[in-house]
Structures are given as structure tokens and as C-alpha cells.
Amino acid sequence: YRLIAHPAPAGRALLIKAENQPNVTQKAVLVVGPEGGFTEEEIAEAGEQGYQTISLGPRRLRAETAGIVFLSLFLSQTGELT
């Protein structure tokens, strides 16, 4: 799993389907950008490396908060957060 947070309209909501859920033996990389977000070039490069662009919602979050929100959503949807 390679996911990158980007507050652009092209980003899709974080939704992990049951058949695609990672398990504890798989690795996941969740990337959150710096204050102000990633550049379009950085997003394009990440896409070339297999990252999926994910939206964390309509609000722009601070970098230190976005990582916590991203991880919480990911763990919740993969059943790892009870």
C-alpha cells in the first residue's frame, strides 16, 4: 500500500475495500506533505512510483495533525483500530 495525502479535488477519499485490505504481513507507506502540501510535480512523481492520491477531507490540516488523522483513518478501515 502506497498512499499520499493531497488536498486536491483529484484526491479520492480514503476507502479501503475489504478484499484489498492490507494485513499485518503487508507494508503500508502513508505520506503526508509539508506545510502547504506537495507540489504538483511531487504528486506526479509519487504517482509514477505507484502511490495513490488520497484526500483526508475538505479541511486543510496542519502537517503534524494530518499524519495522525491519516494513520487513524487507515487503521480504522483496515480493522486494526478497535
Number of C-alpha atoms within 10 A of each C-alpha: 13 15 21 22 26 24 19 15 9 10 16 16 13 18 14 14 10 10 6 10 15 19 11 9 6 8 10 13 11 17 19 20 18 12 11 11 18 16 12 11 9 12 19 13 12 17 15 10 10 12 19 20 23 22 22 22 15 10 8 15 16 14 14 12 11 18 18 12 13 21 15 14 16 21 14 13 17 18 12 12 11 5
